Amino acid sequence: MPKVKTNPGAKKRFVLTGTGKIKRKHAYKSHILTKKSTKRKRNLTHTGLVSDADSRNILKCLGLK
């Protein structure tokens, strides 16, 4: 069996927590920020968690499970 390759895009975007959940950043925070309110930009700064429905595919991209 060949080794499973890690998806380079996924490895840049996701981080595993100690409990096995997957942390992610919010989208829409990179450009065209003038029309977005300060509150909206501030709330996009915080990290979120990947939903359970998507976590299996992301773990596969990271070469786990």
NUPA-995494 format. One record per residue: x, y, z of N, C-alpha, C, O, CB in turn; residue number from 1; residue in three letters. Coordinates in pm, whole numbers, plus 50000, padded with zeros to 5 digits. Atoms other than C-alpha are relative to their C-alpha. Glycine has a CB too. Example, Ala and Ser with C-alpha at 12.3 -4.5 7.8 and 13.67 -1.06 7.14 Angstrom:
REM residues 2
PT, 50089, 49881, 50000, 51230, 49550, 50780, 50090, 50120, 50000, 50194, 50118, 50066, 49901, 50003, 50125, 1, ALA
PT, 49918, 49881, 49994, 51367, 49894, 50714, 49923, 50109, 50073, 49974, 50220, 50090, 50041, 50046, 49858, 2, SER
This chain:
REM residues 65
PT, 50084, 49880, 50000, 50000, 50000, 50000, 50087, 50125, 50000, 50181, 50135, 50079, 49905, 50000, 50122, 1, MET
PT, 49924, 49874, 49997, 50133, 50346, 49915, 49957, 50086, 50117, 49851, 50067, 50177, 49980, 50076, 49869, 2, PRO
PT, 50032, 49908, 49892, 50143, 50619, 50173, 49886, 50093, 49956, 49872, 50123, 49838, 50125, 50082, 50040, 3, LYS
PT, 50106, 49904, 50027, 49844, 50853, 50198, 50061, 50140, 50003, 50123, 50178, 50102, 49882, 49986, 50103, 4, VAL
PT, 49942, 49866, 50005, 49945, 51203, 50089, 49908, 50100, 50067, 49785, 50093, 50054, 50027, 50042, 49854, 5, LYS
PT, 50075, 49893, 49936, 49838, 51504, 50290, 49965, 50106, 49895, 50049, 50141, 49812, 50080, 50063, 50117, 6, THR
PT, 50042, 49892, 50089, 49639, 51767, 50100, 50062, 50130, 50050, 50033, 50173, 50162, 49845, 50010, 49993, 7, ASN
PT, 49930, 49880, 49952, 49856, 52083, 50117, 49907, 50115, 50033, 49936, 50194, 50123, 50100, 50045, 49897, 8, PRO
PT, 50095, 49894, 49970, 49555, 52316, 50109, 49934, 49979, 50135, 49913, 50074, 50210, 49893, 50008, 49892, 9, GLY
PT, 50064, 50030, 49873, 49394, 52140, 50404, 50097, 50018, 50116, 50058, 50060, 50224, 49945, 49857, 50000, 10, ALA
PT, 49903, 49990, 49891, 49714, 52136, 50606, 50027, 50145, 50037, 50064, 50174, 50151, 50130, 49931, 49962, 11, LYS
PT, 49985, 49858, 49970, 49736, 52516, 50577, 49878, 50057, 50072, 49890, 50154, 50148, 50025, 50078, 49871, 12, LYS
PT, 50125, 49939, 49955, 49373, 52576, 50672, 49945, 49946, 50131, 49871, 50017, 50200, 49899, 49985, 49897, 13, ARG
PT, 50063, 50063, 49885, 49288, 52336, 50954, 50102, 49958, 50105, 50216, 49923, 50073, 49919, 49879, 49956, 14, PHE
PT, 49914, 50040, 49888, 49432, 52257, 51299, 49918, 49908, 50089, 49801, 49934, 50116, 50053, 50124, 50080, 15, VAL
PT, 50067, 50091, 49907, 49344, 51967, 51527, 50017, 50050, 50143, 50125, 50093, 50182, 50055, 49857, 49986, 16, LEU
PT, 49992, 49965, 49858, 49261, 52046, 51889, 50041, 49876, 50079, 50052, 49766, 50024, 49864, 50057, 50052, 17, THR
PT, 49961, 50111, 49914, 49363, 51828, 52181, 49893, 49896, 50013, 49923, 49778, 50034, 50038, 50050, 50135, 18, GLY
PT, 50111, 50094, 49986, 49018, 51670, 52197, 49960, 49937, 49868, 49867, 49856, 49863, 49880, 50070, 50061, 19, THR
PT, 50026, 50063, 50129, 49022, 51579, 51827, 49906, 50077, 49911, 49873, 50031, 49802, 49945, 49865, 50022, 20, GLY
PT, 50083, 49917, 50086, 48801, 51858, 51695, 50090, 50075, 49902, 50211, 50083, 49921, 49913, 50099, 50084, 21, LYS
PT, 49924, 49932, 50103, 48907, 52057, 51389, 49966, 50148, 50004, 49850, 50187, 49990, 49972, 49940, 49861, 22, ILE
PT, 50018, 49855, 50000, 48958, 52434, 51412, 50015, 50054, 49860, 50091, 50001, 49780, 50100, 50068, 50096, 23, LYS
PT, 49993, 49936, 50131, 48905, 52660, 51112, 49984, 50150, 50017, 49939, 50198, 50121, 49891, 49943, 49906, 24, ARG
PT, 50021, 49856, 50001, 48906, 53028, 51024, 49874, 50031, 49920, 49829, 49951, 49839, 50122, 50075, 49941, 25, LYS
PT, 50116, 49956, 50076, 48606, 53221, 50893, 50041, 50055, 49865, 50151, 50107, 49848, 49922, 50105, 50079, 26, HIS
PT, 49978, 49944, 50133, 48581, 53319, 50530, 49960, 50148, 49998, 49908, 50199, 50097, 49921, 49922, 49892, 27, ALA
PT, 50042, 49862, 50024, 48524, 53672, 50391, 50073, 50101, 50088, 50015, 50203, 50124, 49853, 50014, 50022, 28, TYR
PT, 49925, 49907, 49916, 48797, 53840, 50598, 50128, 50048, 49931, 50213, 50109, 49995, 50035, 49935, 50134, 29, LYS
PT, 49872, 49971, 50064, 49068, 53890, 50334, 50001, 50129, 49919, 50102, 50199, 49920, 50037, 49887, 49912, 30, SER
PT, 50000, 49877, 50081, 48961, 54175, 50103, 49858, 50054, 49988, 49763, 49990, 50033, 50060, 49973, 49860, 31, HIS
PT, 50127, 49926, 50009, 48678, 54420, 50022, 49942, 50019, 50141, 49827, 49984, 50167, 49898, 49926, 49908, 32, ILE
PT, 50040, 49987, 49860, 48663, 54507, 50392, 49932, 50134, 50028, 49877, 50152, 50137, 50120, 49984, 50090, 33, LEU
PT, 50054, 49867, 49972, 48545, 54868, 50354, 49848, 49999, 50013, 49792, 50075, 50093, 50040, 50096, 49890, 34, THR
PT, 50147, 50003, 49993, 48180, 54779, 50298, 49948, 49916, 50116, 49829, 49919, 50145, 49944, 49947, 49871, 35, LYS
PT, 50043, 50083, 49887, 48172, 54538, 50594, 50011, 50079, 50129, 50104, 50157, 50148, 50085, 49870, 50008, 36, LYS
PT, 50002, 49925, 49874, 48084, 54670, 50936, 50112, 49950, 50092, 50163, 49839, 50076, 49862, 49986, 50070, 37, SER
PT, 49895, 50036, 49905, 48338, 54668, 51218, 49961, 49878, 50081, 50043, 49791, 50109, 50031, 50119, 50093, 38, THR
PT, 50049, 50114, 49922, 48122, 54427, 51416, 50011, 49869, 49921, 50050, 49765, 49974, 49854, 50023, 50044, 39, LYS
PT, 49994, 50120, 50084, 48105, 54185, 51125, 50143, 49952, 49983, 50170, 49832, 49990, 49937, 50029, 49864, 40, ARG
PT, 49858, 50037, 50015, 48482, 54194, 51070, 50056, 49943, 50130, 50136, 49849, 50128, 50083, 50121, 49955, 41, LYS
PT, 49952, 50048, 49871, 48546, 54147, 51440, 49953, 49858, 50027, 50029, 49775, 50076, 49953, 50093, 50113, 42, ARG
PT, 50053, 50135, 49978, 48320, 53841, 51455, 50063, 49898, 49906, 50069, 49779, 49940, 49849, 50000, 49983, 43, ASN
PT, 49934, 50091, 50092, 48495, 53691, 51152, 50143, 49966, 50045, 50202, 49870, 49996, 50003, 50060, 49860, 44, LEU
PT, 49864, 50022, 49953, 48829, 53713, 51336, 50012, 49871, 50080, 50113, 49800, 50072, 50046, 50118, 50084, 45, THR
PT, 49994, 50115, 49910, 48744, 53438, 51584, 49997, 49869, 49920, 49934, 49860, 49815, 49884, 50005, 50100, 46, HIS
PT, 50000, 50131, 50066, 48809, 53076, 51491, 49871, 49926, 50033, 49805, 49953, 50134, 50123, 49917, 50043, 47, THR
PT, 50117, 50084, 49979, 48529, 52824, 51459, 50039, 49854, 49993, 50156, 49821, 49974, 49891, 50031, 49897, 48, GLY
PT, 49977, 50144, 50010, 48494, 52448, 51458, 49930, 49947, 49877, 49823, 49995, 49839, 49950, 49927, 50128, 49, LEU
PT, 50058, 50065, 50117, 48425, 52230, 51158, 49884, 49914, 50046, 49891, 49851, 50152, 50107, 49915, 49922, 50, VAL
PT, 50116, 50081, 49964, 48085, 52060, 51162, 50034, 49851, 49991, 50128, 49811, 49921, 49880, 50034, 49909, 51, SER
PT, 49977, 50145, 49998, 48064, 51687, 51225, 49984, 49938, 49861, 50050, 49840, 49828, 49904, 49932, 50098, 52, ASP
PT, 50025, 50053, 50135, 47934, 51631, 50870, 50123, 50014, 49912, 50147, 49929, 49826, 49882, 50071, 49936, 53, ALA
PT, 49884, 49976, 50085, 48252, 51775, 50716, 50130, 49945, 50058, 50229, 49932, 49986, 50015, 50146, 49977, 54, ASP
PT, 49874, 50034, 49934, 48510, 51654, 50968, 50064, 49873, 49945, 50186, 49862, 49941, 49977, 49985, 50149, 55, SER
PT, 49945, 50125, 50052, 48548, 51307, 50819, 50080, 50023, 49872, 50188, 49967, 49854, 49887, 49898, 49974, 56, ARG
PT, 49930, 49971, 50125, 48643, 51444, 50476, 50129, 50078, 50026, 50229, 50055, 49959, 49910, 50078, 49904, 57, ASN
PT, 49883, 49920, 49971, 48887, 51692, 50628, 50109, 49913, 50063, 50227, 49929, 50032, 49963, 50117, 50093, 58, ILE
PT, 49902, 50091, 49940, 49056, 51424, 50838, 50065, 49913, 49892, 50183, 49880, 49900, 49933, 49912, 50108, 59, LEU
PT, 49946, 50078, 50112, 49096, 51222, 50517, 50101, 50083, 49922, 50204, 50031, 49878, 49887, 49952, 49907, 60, LYS
PT, 49908, 49912, 50071, 49259, 51524, 50349, 50129, 50022, 50079, 50236, 50042, 50021, 49933, 50135, 49971, 61, CYS
PT, 49883, 49982, 49916, 49495, 51560, 50645, 50081, 49871, 50016, 50185, 49870, 50081, 49957, 50052, 50137, 62, LEU
PT, 49929, 50127, 49993, 49598, 51196, 50609, 49977, 49925, 50129, 50058, 49840, 50167, 50146, 50023, 49983, 63, GLY
PT, 50034, 50068, 49876, 49431, 51081, 50931, 49874, 49919, 49980, 49786, 49958, 49903, 49983, 50100, 50116, 64, LEU
PT, 50117, 50088, 50001, 49177, 50800, 50979, 49962, 49960, 49858, 49866, 49886, 49839, 49882, 50067, 50068, 65, LYS
